[in-house]
Amino acid sequence: MTTIVSTADYHTGGEPFRIVTAGVPVPRGATVAERRHWSIAHLDAIRALLCREPRGHADMYGCFLTPPDDEAGDLGTVFFHNDGFSTACGHGTIALATWAIETGLVTPGAAASETEVVIDVPSGRVRAIAALEGGRATSVRFRNVPALVHTLDVELPLDGRQVRVDVAYGGAFYASLAASQVGLEVAPDRLPELIALGRAVKQAANERLDLRLPDGSGDVGLYGTIIYDRLGDAHQRNVTVFADGQVDRSPCGSGTSARLAVLAERGELAVGDTLVHDSIVDTRFLGRLLGEAAPRGGVRRWDTEVEGRASRTGQHTFVLDPDDELGLGFVLR
């Protein structure tokens, strides 16, 4: 039987986001977290079809739409990437808020200068505020789930040397380190080395650290590595390597929240400060430290906000012919 899947495609700061709009069953479960686990069991083939070549590529990202957890939400989502299903995605949240307004799922008032889109993601509920001009979203800022620091200055053995990383949560766990620590810089011509470093840090961290996500999902482990350059006070450029060596073209939304928590704990950012966060392709997010959230289990948590913009890149109908010799496709980096 021929498989036909429709999508609406966006990019946020250069990072692709493929929203599945038709052709798949609605993920089942009482909450988005449960629907994510259902999707892992039942929709992984569709994820692979849309992320792999020839319909996607090794750095493709997307989501399945779901109902929200309750009537206070506008929509829910299950995020996916080249290696599976993630618990959080900031660039996807920005794209989804933009899509919700463009499709009329959320209808702003006629004279509104901004509107709220409430999105339930596997890590929790996020509230996105879209700035409007002529009824269109020109930028989106979202208040993420509370961020926290797991450990600062973790020493990891890497290729015969020790490197120090900071591990923090912004919807998923990230390890961050300065590129200069290993003689690199965040630049496109160093990308193969940056990918190799990101993968090595992830493997070393997962071998040595017990990282259990605080969202009740039961998931464990490091999701990504944030490699950064300091460009000035509260101004950094980063590349985030996540999943199976996947490269975030944007400054990474949930990773920006994790960085804000680290900088707050180090005293480099105060409440009300903004981090200018650039990507490897020179796109930009603004990360704001809003204040302290209620602690949990004695751990200090931080409320953060991330702002960026998304643009629509296309509408697609993908087909898998039963006689296609490549089936679900392949990954070639």
Short mmCIF file of the C-alpha atoms (twelve columns), coordinates in Angstrom:
data_MODEL
# 
_entry.id   MODEL 
# 
loop_
_atom_site.group_PDB 
_atom_site.id 
_atom_site.type_symbol 
_atom_site.label_atom_id 
_atom_site.label_alt_id 
_atom_site.label_comp_id 
_atom_site.label_asym_id 
_atom_site.label_seq_id 
_atom_site.Cartn_x 
_atom_site.Cartn_y 
_atom_site.Cartn_z 
_atom_site.pdbx_PDB_model_num 
ATOM 1   C CA . MET A 1   0.000  0.000  0.000  1 
ATOM 2   C CA . THR A 2   1.266  3.479  -0.857 1 
ATOM 3   C CA . THR A 3   2.009  5.754  2.119  1 
ATOM 4   C CA . ILE A 4   1.154  9.447  1.675  1 
ATOM 5   C CA . VAL A 5   2.122  12.042 4.318  1 
ATOM 6   C CA . SER A 6   1.534  15.795 4.136  1 
ATOM 7   C CA . THR A 7   3.663  18.375 5.921  1 
ATOM 8   C CA . ALA A 8   4.096  22.105 6.395  1 
ATOM 9   C CA . ASP A 9   7.784  22.998 6.517  1 
ATOM 10  C CA . TYR A 10  9.410  25.911 8.343  1 
ATOM 11  C CA . HIS A 11  12.835 26.986 9.425  1 
ATOM 12  C CA . THR A 12  13.694 28.786 12.639 1 
ATOM 13  C CA . GLY A 13  17.047 30.515 12.499 1 
ATOM 14  C CA . GLY A 14  18.048 28.164 9.683  1 
ATOM 15  C CA . GLU A 15  17.027 24.967 11.490 1 
ATOM 16  C CA . PRO A 16  14.373 22.945 9.616  1 
ATOM 17  C CA . PHE A 17  11.071 21.985 11.188 1 
ATOM 18  C CA . ARG A 18  8.658  19.640 9.410  1 
ATOM 19  C CA . ILE A 19  5.099  19.679 10.825 1 
ATOM 20  C CA . VAL A 20  3.099  16.570 9.909  1 
ATOM 21  C CA . THR A 21  -0.415 17.724 9.019  1 
ATOM 22  C CA . ALA A 22  -2.030 14.625 7.457  1 
ATOM 23  C CA . GLY A 23  -1.444 10.978 6.654  1 
ATOM 24  C CA . VAL A 24  -0.664 9.593  10.111 1 
ATOM 25  C CA . PRO A 25  -2.835 8.591  13.074 1 
ATOM 26  C CA . VAL A 26  -3.093 11.074 15.934 1 
ATOM 27  C CA . PRO A 27  -0.731 9.918  18.696 1 
ATOM 28  C CA . ARG A 28  -2.645 8.296  21.542 1 
ATOM 29  C CA . GLY A 29  -2.461 8.853  25.284 1 
ATOM 30  C CA . ALA A 30  -3.867 11.010 28.054 1 
ATOM 31  C CA . THR A 31  -0.956 13.481 27.946 1 
ATOM 32  C CA . VAL A 32  1.626  14.605 25.419 1 
ATOM 33  C CA . ALA A 33  4.271  12.705 27.394 1 
ATOM 34  C CA . GLU A 34  2.238  9.512  26.947 1 
ATOM 35  C CA . ARG A 35  1.644  10.310 23.267 1 
ATOM 36  C CA . ARG A 36  5.388  10.592 22.776 1 
ATOM 37  C CA . HIS A 37  5.865  7.035  24.057 1 
ATOM 38  C CA . TRP A 38  3.023  5.853  21.805 1 
ATOM 39  C CA . SER A 39  4.703  7.560  18.852 1 
ATOM 40  C CA . ILE A 40  8.003  5.866  19.618 1 
ATOM 41  C CA . ALA A 41  6.228  2.511  19.423 1 
ATOM 42  C CA . HIS A 42  3.940  3.222  16.454 1 
ATOM 43  C CA . LEU A 43  5.217  6.133  14.338 1 
ATOM 44  C CA . ASP A 44  8.951  5.561  14.157 1 
ATOM 45  C CA . ALA A 45  8.748  4.408  10.537 1 
ATOM 46  C CA . ILE A 46  7.058  7.687  9.527  1 
ATOM 47  C CA . ARG A 47  9.694  9.621  11.498 1 
ATOM 48  C CA . ALA A 48  12.408 7.764  9.571  1 
ATOM 49  C CA . LEU A 49  10.676 8.318  6.234  1 
ATOM 50  C CA . LEU A 50  10.536 12.102 6.785  1 
ATOM 51  C CA . CYS A 51  14.016 12.518 8.278  1 
ATOM 52  C CA . ARG A 52  16.060 10.265 6.024  1 
ATOM 53  C CA . GLU A 53  17.172 10.843 2.470  1 
ATOM 54  C CA . PRO A 54  15.838 11.165 -0.171 1 
ATOM 55  C CA . ARG A 55  12.913 12.984 1.516  1 
ATOM 56  C CA . GLY A 56  14.948 14.523 4.321  1 
ATOM 57  C CA . HIS A 57  18.564 14.569 5.447  1 
ATOM 58  C CA . ALA A 58  20.716 13.750 8.474  1 
ATOM 59  C CA . ASP A 59  19.857 17.063 10.142 1 
ATOM 60  C CA . MET A 60  16.078 17.081 9.602  1 
ATOM 61  C CA . TYR A 61  13.733 17.851 12.491 1 
ATOM 62  C CA . GLY A 62  9.951  17.752 12.799 1 
ATOM 63  C CA . CYS A 63  6.876  16.893 14.813 1 
ATOM 64  C CA . PHE A 64  3.570  15.098 14.995 1 
ATOM 65  C CA . LEU A 65  0.628  17.225 16.108 1 
ATOM 66  C CA . THR A 66  -1.504 16.116 19.061 1 
ATOM 67  C CA . PRO A 67  -4.303 17.576 21.163 1 
ATOM 68  C CA . PRO A 68  -3.162 19.603 24.196 1 
ATOM 69  C CA . ASP A 69  -3.194 18.058 27.657 1 
ATOM 70  C CA . ASP A 70  -6.299 20.047 28.614 1 
ATOM 71  C CA . GLU A 71  -8.574 22.821 27.405 1 
ATOM 72  C CA . ALA A 72  -6.143 25.528 28.534 1 
ATOM 73  C CA . GLY A 73  -3.715 24.511 25.778 1 
ATOM 74  C CA . ASP A 74  -3.958 25.294 22.071 1 
ATOM 75  C CA . LEU A 75  -2.102 22.263 20.744 1 
ATOM 76  C CA . GLY A 76  0.298  19.498 21.663 1 
ATOM 77  C CA . THR A 77  3.290  18.115 19.838 1 
ATOM 78  C CA . VAL A 78  5.675  15.175 19.701 1 
ATOM 79  C CA . PHE A 79  9.115  16.183 18.412 1 
ATOM 80  C CA . PHE A 80  11.335 13.938 16.284 1 
ATOM 81  C CA . HIS A 81  14.834 14.011 14.768 1 
ATOM 82  C CA . ASN A 82  17.303 11.762 12.961 1 
ATOM 83  C CA . ASP A 83  17.708 9.356  15.871 1 
ATOM 84  C CA . GLY A 84  14.305 9.287  17.564 1 
ATOM 85  C CA . PHE A 85  11.999 11.487 19.618 1 
ATOM 86  C CA . SER A 86  13.073 14.407 21.826 1 
ATOM 87  C CA . THR A 87  11.469 15.823 24.959 1 
ATOM 88  C CA . ALA A 88  11.900 19.496 24.032 1 
ATOM 89  C CA . CYS A 89  12.560 21.690 21.006 1 
ATOM 90  C CA . GLY A 90  12.748 25.470 21.232 1 
ATOM 91  C CA . HIS A 91  13.115 26.182 17.536 1 
ATOM 92  C CA . GLY A 92  10.152 23.875 16.920 1 
ATOM 93  C CA . THR A 93  8.082  25.721 19.519 1 
ATOM 94  C CA . ILE A 94  8.739  28.996 17.671 1 
ATOM 95  C CA . ALA A 95  7.785  27.414 14.353 1 
ATOM 96  C CA . LEU A 96  4.633  25.828 15.799 1 
ATOM 97  C CA . ALA A 97  3.419  29.131 17.254 1 
ATOM 98  C CA . THR A 98  3.960  30.774 13.848 1 
ATOM 99  C CA . TRP A 99  2.147  27.917 12.078 1 
ATOM 100 C CA . ALA A 100 -0.775 28.048 14.547 1 
ATOM 101 C CA . ILE A 101 -1.378 31.721 13.685 1 
ATOM 102 C CA . GLU A 102 -0.870 31.313 9.944  1 
ATOM 103 C CA . THR A 103 -3.337 28.408 9.757  1 
ATOM 104 C CA . GLY A 104 -5.978 30.061 11.980 1 
ATOM 105 C CA . LEU A 105 -5.684 27.509 14.782 1 
ATOM 106 C CA . VAL A 106 -5.052 30.556 16.972 1 
ATOM 107 C CA . THR A 107 -6.793 33.754 15.855 1 
ATOM 108 C CA . PRO A 108 -5.434 37.051 17.214 1 
ATOM 109 C CA . GLY A 109 -7.712 40.010 17.779 1 
ATOM 110 C CA . ALA A 110 -8.034 42.362 14.820 1 
ATOM 111 C CA . ALA A 111 -5.900 45.090 16.414 1 
ATOM 112 C CA . ALA A 112 -3.649 42.827 18.509 1 
ATOM 113 C CA . SER A 113 0.070  43.555 18.585 1 
ATOM 114 C CA . GLU A 114 0.788  40.144 20.086 1 
ATOM 115 C CA . THR A 115 -0.983 36.901 20.915 1 
ATOM 116 C CA . GLU A 116 -0.350 33.838 23.076 1 
ATOM 117 C CA . VAL A 117 -0.052 30.263 21.832 1 
ATOM 118 C CA . VAL A 118 -0.026 27.578 24.555 1 
ATOM 119 C CA . ILE A 119 1.805  24.435 23.487 1 
ATOM 120 C CA . ASP A 120 2.101  21.181 25.421 1 
ATOM 121 C CA . VAL A 121 5.415  19.448 24.729 1 
ATOM 122 C CA . PRO A 122 6.756  16.252 26.338 1 
ATOM 123 C CA . SER A 123 8.800  18.213 28.912 1 
ATOM 124 C CA . GLY A 124 5.786  20.304 29.973 1 
ATOM 125 C CA . ARG A 125 3.683  23.296 28.974 1 
ATOM 126 C CA . VAL A 126 5.318  26.235 27.224 1 
ATOM 127 C CA . ARG A 127 3.712  29.592 26.558 1 
ATOM 128 C CA . ALA A 128 4.677  31.345 23.364 1 
ATOM 129 C CA . ILE A 129 3.974  35.005 22.665 1 
ATOM 130 C CA . ALA A 130 3.983  36.009 19.008 1 
ATOM 131 C CA . ALA A 131 4.625  39.629 18.058 1 
ATOM 132 C CA . LEU A 132 2.304  40.609 15.222 1 
ATOM 133 C CA . GLU A 133 2.307  42.944 12.251 1 
ATOM 134 C CA . GLY A 134 -0.733 42.857 10.021 1 
ATOM 135 C CA . GLY A 135 -1.889 39.697 11.781 1 
ATOM 136 C CA . ARG A 136 1.344  37.830 10.972 1 
ATOM 137 C CA . ALA A 137 3.927  36.647 13.465 1 
ATOM 138 C CA . THR A 138 7.161  38.599 13.111 1 
ATOM 139 C CA . SER A 139 8.884  36.961 16.071 1 
ATOM 140 C CA . VAL A 140 8.014  34.536 18.856 1 
ATOM 141 C CA . ARG A 141 9.252  34.420 22.424 1 
ATOM 142 C CA . PHE A 142 8.405  31.461 24.612 1 
ATOM 143 C CA . ARG A 143 8.614  30.851 28.330 1 
ATOM 144 C CA . ASN A 144 10.219 27.467 28.692 1 
ATOM 145 C CA . VAL A 145 9.839  24.863 31.404 1 
ATOM 146 C CA . PRO A 146 12.129 25.741 34.350 1 
ATOM 147 C CA . ALA A 147 15.832 25.279 33.626 1 
ATOM 148 C CA . LEU A 148 18.356 23.968 36.129 1 
ATOM 149 C CA . VAL A 149 22.020 23.143 36.499 1 
ATOM 150 C CA . HIS A 150 22.905 19.525 37.116 1 
ATOM 151 C CA . THR A 151 26.681 19.930 37.630 1 
ATOM 152 C CA . LEU A 152 29.277 22.589 36.883 1 
ATOM 153 C CA . ASP A 153 32.881 21.855 35.873 1 
ATOM 154 C CA . VAL A 154 32.446 18.153 35.214 1 
ATOM 155 C CA . GLU A 155 35.766 16.679 34.083 1 
ATOM 156 C CA . LEU A 156 35.499 14.175 31.246 1 
ATOM 157 C CA . PRO A 157 38.326 12.170 29.654 1 
ATOM 158 C CA . LEU A 158 38.460 12.900 25.953 1 
ATOM 159 C CA . ASP A 159 41.124 11.674 23.537 1 
ATOM 160 C CA . GLY A 160 43.786 11.443 26.216 1 
ATOM 161 C CA . ARG A 161 42.967 14.762 27.861 1 
ATOM 162 C CA . GLN A 162 40.511 16.094 30.414 1 
ATOM 163 C CA . VAL A 163 37.869 18.606 29.373 1 
ATOM 164 C CA . ARG A 164 35.499 20.518 31.662 1 
ATOM 165 C CA . VAL A 165 31.837 20.799 30.850 1 
ATOM 166 C CA . ASP A 166 28.769 22.265 32.522 1 
ATOM 167 C CA . VAL A 167 25.670 20.073 32.474 1 
ATOM 168 C CA . ALA A 168 22.256 21.752 32.599 1 
ATOM 169 C CA . TYR A 169 18.621 21.086 31.727 1 
ATOM 170 C CA . GLY A 170 16.404 23.248 29.524 1 
ATOM 171 C CA . GLY A 171 13.812 20.619 28.588 1 
ATOM 172 C CA . ALA A 172 16.613 18.132 27.867 1 
ATOM 173 C CA . PHE A 173 20.137 17.765 29.259 1 
ATOM 174 C CA . TYR A 174 23.031 19.558 27.563 1 
ATOM 175 C CA . ALA A 175 26.752 19.644 28.256 1 
ATOM 176 C CA . SER A 176 28.388 22.930 27.302 1 
ATOM 177 C CA . LEU A 177 32.050 23.804 26.820 1 
ATOM 178 C CA . ALA A 178 34.083 26.584 25.249 1 
ATOM 179 C CA . ALA A 179 35.429 25.684 21.815 1 
ATOM 180 C CA . SER A 180 38.743 27.306 22.771 1 
ATOM 181 C CA . GLN A 181 39.227 24.654 25.454 1 
ATOM 182 C CA . VAL A 182 40.062 22.173 22.688 1 
ATOM 183 C CA . GLY A 183 41.607 24.586 20.188 1 
ATOM 184 C CA . LEU A 184 38.497 25.046 18.048 1 
ATOM 185 C CA . GLU A 185 36.169 27.870 17.108 1 
ATOM 186 C CA . VAL A 186 32.500 27.782 16.149 1 
ATOM 187 C CA . ALA A 187 32.847 28.188 12.390 1 
ATOM 188 C CA . PRO A 188 31.415 26.271 9.419  1 
ATOM 189 C CA . ASP A 189 34.860 25.155 8.224  1 
ATOM 190 C CA . ARG A 190 35.445 23.404 11.572 1 
ATOM 191 C CA . LEU A 191 32.129 21.571 11.491 1 
ATOM 192 C CA . PRO A 192 33.486 17.988 11.117 1 
ATOM 193 C CA . GLU A 193 35.685 18.508 14.177 1 
ATOM 194 C CA . LEU A 194 32.826 20.092 16.108 1 
ATOM 195 C CA . ILE A 195 30.541 17.151 15.326 1 
ATOM 196 C CA . ALA A 196 33.213 14.694 16.446 1 
ATOM 197 C CA . LEU A 197 33.707 16.662 19.675 1 
ATOM 198 C CA . GLY A 198 29.979 16.806 20.348 1 
ATOM 199 C CA . ARG A 199 29.612 13.075 19.896 1 
ATOM 200 C CA . ALA A 200 32.625 12.314 22.096 1 
ATOM 201 C CA . VAL A 201 31.393 14.549 24.926 1 
ATOM 202 C CA . LYS A 202 27.947 12.965 24.785 1 
ATOM 203 C CA . GLN A 203 29.377 9.457  24.970 1 
ATOM 204 C CA . ALA A 204 31.734 10.311 27.843 1 
ATOM 205 C CA . ALA A 205 29.003 12.099 29.801 1 
ATOM 206 C CA . ASN A 206 26.538 9.256  29.396 1 
ATOM 207 C CA . GLU A 207 29.154 6.774  30.586 1 
ATOM 208 C CA . ARG A 208 29.910 8.746  33.755 1 
ATOM 209 C CA . LEU A 209 26.834 10.732 34.767 1 
ATOM 210 C CA . ASP A 210 23.402 9.689  35.983 1 
ATOM 211 C CA . LEU A 211 21.162 12.110 34.111 1 
ATOM 212 C CA . ARG A 212 17.480 11.524 34.785 1 
ATOM 213 C CA . LEU A 213 15.140 14.065 33.263 1 
ATOM 214 C CA . PRO A 214 13.070 15.951 35.869 1 
ATOM 215 C CA . ASP A 215 9.904  15.840 33.728 1 
ATOM 216 C CA . GLY A 216 8.690  12.438 34.871 1 
ATOM 217 C CA . SER A 217 9.242  10.900 31.424 1 
ATOM 218 C CA . GLY A 218 11.677 8.323  32.745 1 
ATOM 219 C CA . ASP A 219 14.181 9.327  30.071 1 
ATOM 220 C CA . VAL A 220 17.858 9.374  30.931 1 
ATOM 221 C CA . GLY A 221 21.040 10.649 29.364 1 
ATOM 222 C CA . LEU A 222 22.607 13.659 27.700 1 
ATOM 223 C CA . TYR A 223 20.732 14.941 24.656 1 
ATOM 224 C CA . GLY A 224 23.268 17.349 23.200 1 
ATOM 225 C CA . THR A 225 26.598 19.147 23.425 1 
ATOM 226 C CA . ILE A 226 26.736 22.951 23.201 1 
ATOM 227 C CA . ILE A 227 30.110 24.205 21.961 1 
ATOM 228 C CA . TYR A 228 30.448 27.973 22.252 1 
ATOM 229 C CA . ASP A 229 32.631 31.001 21.604 1 
ATOM 230 C CA . ARG A 230 32.443 34.086 23.821 1 
ATOM 231 C CA . LEU A 231 31.942 37.148 21.634 1 
ATOM 232 C CA . GLY A 232 31.497 39.694 24.420 1 
ATOM 233 C CA . ASP A 233 29.594 40.277 27.628 1 
ATOM 234 C CA . ALA A 234 26.367 38.247 27.417 1 
ATOM 235 C CA . HIS A 235 27.064 37.494 23.749 1 
ATOM 236 C CA . GLN A 236 27.994 34.010 22.550 1 
ATOM 237 C CA . ARG A 237 28.049 31.950 19.361 1 
ATOM 238 C CA . ASN A 238 27.348 28.251 19.621 1 
ATOM 239 C CA . VAL A 239 26.789 25.072 17.706 1 
ATOM 240 C CA . THR A 240 24.741 22.326 19.321 1 
ATOM 241 C CA . VAL A 241 25.412 18.716 18.322 1 
ATOM 242 C CA . PHE A 242 22.601 16.430 19.431 1 
ATOM 243 C CA . ALA A 243 20.937 13.069 18.761 1 
ATOM 244 C CA . ASP A 244 23.194 11.066 16.419 1 
ATOM 245 C CA . GLY A 245 25.639 13.806 15.438 1 
ATOM 246 C CA . GLN A 246 22.833 16.102 14.284 1 
ATOM 247 C CA . VAL A 247 23.793 19.776 13.941 1 
ATOM 248 C CA . ASP A 248 21.463 22.565 15.029 1 
ATOM 249 C CA . ARG A 249 21.624 25.424 12.531 1 
ATOM 250 C CA . SER A 250 19.775 27.694 14.960 1 
ATOM 251 C CA . PRO A 251 21.217 28.817 18.302 1 
ATOM 252 C CA . CYS A 252 19.157 25.973 19.897 1 
ATOM 253 C CA . GLY A 253 16.113 27.020 21.918 1 
ATOM 254 C CA . SER A 254 16.102 24.524 24.781 1 
ATOM 255 C CA . GLY A 255 19.898 24.703 24.809 1 
ATOM 256 C CA . THR A 256 19.672 28.479 25.239 1 
ATOM 257 C CA . SER A 257 17.586 27.907 28.377 1 
ATOM 258 C CA . ALA A 258 20.223 25.494 29.661 1 
ATOM 259 C CA . ARG A 259 22.965 28.064 28.999 1 
ATOM 260 C CA . LEU A 260 20.985 30.738 30.851 1 
ATOM 261 C CA . ALA A 261 20.814 28.487 33.903 1 
ATOM 262 C CA . VAL A 262 24.580 27.927 33.797 1 
ATOM 263 C CA . LEU A 263 25.347 31.634 33.426 1 
ATOM 264 C CA . ALA A 264 22.938 32.472 36.264 1 
ATOM 265 C CA . GLU A 265 24.558 29.955 38.598 1 
ATOM 266 C CA . ARG A 266 27.995 31.334 37.733 1 
ATOM 267 C CA . GLY A 267 26.863 34.885 38.434 1 
ATOM 268 C CA . GLU A 268 27.488 35.972 34.840 1 
ATOM 269 C CA . LEU A 269 23.829 36.869 34.249 1 
ATOM 270 C CA . ALA A 270 21.411 38.532 36.643 1 
ATOM 271 C CA . VAL A 271 17.641 38.363 36.626 1 
ATOM 272 C CA . GLY A 272 16.409 40.608 33.812 1 
ATOM 273 C CA . ASP A 273 19.563 40.190 31.718 1 
ATOM 274 C CA . THR A 274 19.545 39.046 28.087 1 
ATOM 275 C CA . LEU A 275 21.955 36.638 26.422 1 
ATOM 276 C CA . VAL A 276 22.545 37.339 22.735 1 
ATOM 277 C CA . HIS A 277 22.924 33.831 21.346 1 
ATOM 278 C CA . ASP A 278 24.162 33.399 17.778 1 
ATOM 279 C CA . SER A 279 24.356 30.232 15.695 1 
ATOM 280 C CA . ILE A 280 27.013 28.761 13.457 1 
ATOM 281 C CA . VAL A 281 25.164 30.304 10.466 1 
ATOM 282 C CA . ASP A 282 24.910 33.715 12.219 1 
ATOM 283 C CA . THR A 283 21.221 33.593 13.055 1 
ATOM 284 C CA . ARG A 284 20.209 34.844 16.491 1 
ATOM 285 C CA . PHE A 285 18.055 34.020 19.500 1 
ATOM 286 C CA . LEU A 286 17.634 36.283 22.526 1 
ATOM 287 C CA . GLY A 287 17.613 34.419 25.824 1 
ATOM 288 C CA . ARG A 288 16.272 36.201 28.901 1 
ATOM 289 C CA . LEU A 289 16.685 35.249 32.541 1 
ATOM 290 C CA . LEU A 290 13.269 35.989 34.004 1 
ATOM 291 C CA . GLY A 291 13.804 34.935 37.608 1 
ATOM 292 C CA . GLU A 292 13.977 31.987 39.946 1 
ATOM 293 C CA . ALA A 293 11.300 29.324 39.733 1 
ATOM 294 C CA . ALA A 294 10.173 27.373 42.766 1 
ATOM 295 C CA . PRO A 295 12.938 24.919 43.708 1 
ATOM 296 C CA . ARG A 296 12.286 21.212 43.412 1 
ATOM 297 C CA . GLY A 297 14.038 18.617 45.518 1 
ATOM 298 C CA . GLY A 298 16.336 21.300 46.869 1 
ATOM 299 C CA . VAL A 299 17.534 22.192 43.357 1 
ATOM 300 C CA . ARG A 300 17.427 25.817 42.253 1 
ATOM 301 C CA . ARG A 301 15.503 26.347 39.027 1 
ATOM 302 C CA . TRP A 302 15.282 29.294 36.653 1 
ATOM 303 C CA . ASP A 303 12.502 30.757 34.541 1 
ATOM 304 C CA . THR A 304 13.787 31.607 31.079 1 
ATOM 305 C CA . GLU A 305 12.464 33.034 27.848 1 
ATOM 306 C CA . VAL A 306 13.823 32.493 24.337 1 
ATOM 307 C CA . GLU A 307 12.991 34.655 21.319 1 
ATOM 308 C CA . GLY A 308 13.465 33.993 17.613 1 
ATOM 309 C CA . ARG A 309 11.585 33.926 14.346 1 
ATOM 310 C CA . ALA A 310 10.361 31.245 11.955 1 
ATOM 311 C CA . SER A 311 9.545  31.328 8.248  1 
ATOM 312 C CA . ARG A 312 7.532  28.931 6.134  1 
ATOM 313 C CA . THR A 313 9.570  27.121 3.478  1 
ATOM 314 C CA . GLY A 314 6.999  24.885 1.810  1 
ATOM 315 C CA . GLN A 315 4.064  22.512 1.780  1 
ATOM 316 C CA . HIS A 316 4.829  18.906 0.895  1 
ATOM 317 C CA . THR A 317 3.120  15.645 0.114  1 
ATOM 318 C CA . PHE A 318 5.549  12.772 0.557  1 
ATOM 319 C CA . VAL A 319 4.925  9.381  -0.998 1 
ATOM 320 C CA . LEU A 320 6.376  5.967  -0.208 1 
ATOM 321 C CA . ASP A 321 5.658  3.646  -3.082 1 
ATOM 322 C CA . PRO A 322 5.562  -0.011 -1.989 1 
ATOM 323 C CA . ASP A 323 7.994  -0.831 -4.817 1 
ATOM 324 C CA . ASP A 324 10.542 1.826  -3.798 1 
ATOM 325 C CA . GLU A 325 13.841 -0.047 -3.524 1 
ATOM 326 C CA . LEU A 326 15.079 2.357  -0.817 1 
ATOM 327 C CA . GLY A 327 12.053 1.910  1.420  1 
ATOM 328 C CA . LEU A 328 12.209 4.306  4.370  1 
ATOM 329 C CA . GLY A 329 15.415 5.802  3.020  1 
ATOM 330 C CA . PHE A 330 18.936 6.196  4.331  1 
ATOM 331 C CA . VAL A 331 21.214 8.575  6.240  1 
ATOM 332 C CA . LEU A 332 24.384 9.731  4.503  1 
ATOM 333 C CA . ARG A 333 26.535 12.418 6.113  1 
# 
